C-alpha cells in the first residue's frame, strides 16, 4: 500500500512539473479581441492526472501549478491565480468525475465533451464577475468582449485540450506501466481497440481543423 502511494506521489509530481513546463514554454494568443489571453496546454496534463487518479488529485495538481505560475511567470497576481484555477477545474472535474464512474472510451469522450461545455459556460460567468476587477474597466466593456473574445477563446482552447488529452492519455498510461509506476491491466477487447482507433482518427482530424482555424484567425488579423 505504501509503495502504491509513493508511486502515485511520484506520478503526480511529474505531471505537475510537466504541466508547469507547458505553461512556461507555450503561451499563444490567438483571438484579437482578447489578446491578453493566451492558449496553454497545462489543462491537458491536469486532465490526464484526473483520469489516472480522480478529481481530487487533479484539483490538487491544478492549485499547485497555478500557485507556482503566479509566483514565477504570471503578471496577473491573485486574479490570474483564481481564474486559472476556475478555468482548469471547470474543464478537468466534469471529465474526471464522469471517467471515474466508468473507465471506458465512451466515458472519456463524454467526460471531455462535458468539460468543454462546462468550461466554456463557466468562464463566461467568471469573466463577467472577475475580469472588470482585473482590467479595471466597466462591466459593460467586458460584456462587449464576450461573443467576439471570451466565448471563442475558451471554446477553442477547451476543444484543443480535450482532443490532445484523448490522444495522449493511453500512450502515457502505457509508458507509466512499462516504468512500473502503474499496475498492469487486462488487454482491451478488439471492439474497444477499434473504437479507440476510430476516436483517435476523429480526434486528430478535429485537432487539425482547430489548428487551421487558429492559423486563419492569426492570418486574418
Order of alpha helices (4+ residues) and beta strands (2+ residues): alpha-alpha-alpha-alpha-alpha-alpha-alpha-alpha-alpha
